[in-house]
Amino acid sequence: MTDAGRLAVLKRYAERYGEIWQDIERGMNEPEDAFFLMGPANYFFTTGGVKWAVDPMFNVPRTRESAALINPDGVMRSLSFVLLTHRHADHFDKELMKQYPDADWIVPDHLMNEIPEELHPKMTVARPGDVITRGEITIRAFKSLHFDAGTTLGVLETGYFVEAGKHRILFPGDVRDYDAAQYPSFENVTHLFLHVWLGRGNALNWPCGEYPGQMARFAQAFAPRKIMLAHLLEATRPLKDMWTYAHAGLVMDEITALNPAADVCAPMVGKKYRLE
């Protein structure tokens, strides 16, 4: 992709986000268990009639610029809980938290210093190893690896394993070190949400060296029934750090080589994906 193409992606999202949002809003009120990307790595879920979110971000490219195009109150106020993972600006927006202070925010301990103190009493703090329940849903927090392998380059991050009815949904978050041995074990993973990252500043170095294979082996280590590859077309990034559906294809090829029966998808923003 060229820089002109990157800018065109931003323009198209800005022009169509109202339409995209209408699809999400309508889908969230339908009965099926499903998820929606509201941004490249920002999720709404509905499971068993319970609505929840992970790193909500109206990403065109940022909340304040796109929320003005829509009215998110209906969906945001219907959420039973919201999970946050880390402090990067494409995942965490304190202005959105201020707008919805009564939401059930589940916030990693390492993020609390980033959040206005007046919001603290209403939040649930998640530490690695914590088990949090919301009705029939169980949420297990764990330390994820948002640091380049063997370095201190990165940020603290919390991942989640969400057990909701028949679904066992794993969110490692923005993984930078594909060493699955450093993660807890998870049983019967039905859905793995994996964010494409193929090396720092490496997006234009096709086909990105050993990273697609590393990512594929990491995914298969959890033996998921379905793999969702996201964090694509984050068009506010420079081209050298922007992952596309073509990069997701590299990872899909490696996963398929390891397991020809693998069920892999690269979802698109605004589309409804049933959790089957």
N, C-alpha and C positions, 0 to 999 in steps of 0.2 A: 504494500500500500504506500502511496505517496502522501506527502503532507497535505496536498490538495484533497486527497481522498479522506484523510483524517478529519479535516475541517468540514467536508461534506457530510460525514457521519454525524458530527455535532449539529449541523444545520438541520438534517433530516429528523433527528430526535427532537430538537426544539420545535419543529413544525408539526410533528405528529404526536407529541407526548400526550396531548389532551385525548386523542383517539386511543392511544395505548392505555392510558389510565382508565378510560371507560371500559375497555375489555377486562382489565384487572378487577375493577370494582364490580362488574357484573359477575365475573367468574367467582369472586370471593363469596357471593351470595348464592351460589349453586351448591347442591348437596354433595357432590363427589369430593373425595379426598384428593387434593391437588396442591400444586405450588405454582408460583408466578415469580419471574424475575422482574423486579421494579427498577433495576439497574444492573450493571454487569456482574455484581456479586452481592446483590441485596435482594432479600427474599420475603415473600408472603406465603404462608401455608394455611390450609384448612384441613384438619384431620378430625374425624368423628364429630364434626360440627364445631370444633374449637379452632379459633383463628389466632395465629401467632406470626411473629416475624423474626428474621435474623438480619442485623445490621441494616435497618431500613434507611433508604436514601433515595429521594426523588432525583435521579441522577441525570440531569440534562443541562449542564454536567453536575450541578450541585443543588441541594434542596431548595435554597432560597430562590434560585432562578427558575425552577420548574413548579414549585408548589403554587406559585401565583397563577399558573395556567389551569389548575385543577382545584377541586375541593376535596382534600384527602380526609376530612374529619370523620366521615361515616366509617371508612375502613379502619383508620387509626384508632378511633374510640371503640371499635368492636374487638380489638385484639385482647386476648386473654393474657398474653405476656410477650415480651420482646427480649431477645438475646443479643448482646453486644460482644464482639470478639477482640478488637484492638483499636488503637487510637488514630490510625491513618484516616485522612480526610475523605476517602471514598467509602469508608465504613462507619464513621462516627461523626455525628453532627449534634453538638450540644444545643444549637438553636432549635432543632427538632425536639429535643428533650424538654426544653423550656416551653415549647408550644403545647406539649402533651405531658405535663408534669404528673398527672394522675395515672398514666399508663404503668403497668407492672414491668418496670425495667429490671432485667437481670444483668448485672454489670460486673465485669472482672475486677478483682481487687486492684490491679495495676492501673485501672482507668479512673479510680475514684478521685484522684487529685486533679483530674481534668474536668470534673463536673462541679457546677456551682453547689456550694454547701447546702443551700436551702432545699436542694433536691435529694440530698442524701437520705433523710429519714424514710422516704417512700421507696427506696430501692432495695433490692436483694443483691448482696455481694456474693459473687461466685469465685471460689478458690479451687485450684486443682484438687480433685478428689471429692469435691462436694457433690451430694445428690440432692436435687431440688425437685419437689413434686408440685404439680399444678393439676388438681383433680386426678384424672386417670393417666396423666402424662408424667413420665419420669425424665429428668434432665440430668445428665452426668457431665460435670465440667472436668476438663483435663488441660494440661499444659501442651500447647502446640509449638511448633518450631518455625517462627518467623525470623530466623537468623540464618544467613548464608552459612553453609556447612563449614565447620571448623573456624568460624569467626564470631566476633561480637557485633557484626553489621546487621542490624535489624531492630525489631521491637518485640516487647512482650506480647503474647497472644494467648487467648483461651479458646479451646475448641469445645464442642458439645456433642454428646451422643443422646439423641432424643428418642425415647420409646413411647410411641403413640399408637395404641391399638395394635394392629398387626405390623406396623411400620417401625423399623429400627434405622434411624436416619443419622448418619455420621457427618459432622462438619469439622474437619481439621482446620479450616480457614485458609489463610494465605501461607502455605507451606513453602519454605525455602531450603529445608534440609530433608531430603527424601530417605530418611533412615527410619523405617517403620518399627525397628526394634526399640526405638526410644519412646514409643507410644504405648498406652495401655492396650490390652486385648479387648476386643469387642465381639460379642457373639451374635450371629444371625443378622449381619448388616444387610438391610434390604436396599438402602440407597446411600451412596457415597457422593457427597458434593465436593468436588476437587477443583481448585482454582489453578488455572494454567499459569505456570511460571517456568521458563526454560533458560534461566540464567540472567544475571543482572546485565542490562544493556545489550542483550543477546538476540533481540527479536529479528534483527536484519541479517544475522549470521546463519542463514539457512543452510542445513536443517537443524541448527542449534545443538550440534555436538551430541553428547551422551544424555542430555537432559530428558528428551522424550522417553527414552528407555528407563531412566531412573524413575520418572513419574509413573510410568506404566507398572513397574515392579512394586512401587509404593502402593498404588491402587489395588493391585491384585493381592497384596499381603493381607488385606482386610476381607477378602473373599466376598465382596458385595454382589448382590443380585443385579443391581443397576448402578451405573456410574454416570454422573452428570458433570460435564466439564464446563466451567464458567469462568468469570473474570475476563471476558473477551470484549474487544472494541471499547475499552476504557479510553475514549478518544481525547481526553484531556492530557494523556501521557505523551511524551515524545515518542516518535516512531520506534526508536531503539528499545523502548520498554513497553510497547503496546502489543498485546497478544490478540491474534485474530482467529477466526474460525479455521483458517489454514493451519495455524499452529495447533489448534485442537485436533485437526486431522492427523498431524504427526503423532500425537499421543494416542489417538484411536488406533492407528496402524500398529503401534508397538503393543498396545493392550491386546489387539486381535491376534498378533503373532504369539503372545503368551497364552491366550485363551480364545480360540476361534468362536466359542459360544458366548463371549462376553456381550452384555447389553450396555452399549455406550451411547450417550446423547450429549449434544452441545445445545442446550436450550437457548431460545431467543427471548429478548425482552418483551413482556406483555402477553406472551402466549400462555395458554393454560396447558399444564402437563399433569395428567392424572397420576396419582401414586398408586400403582397397581401391584 
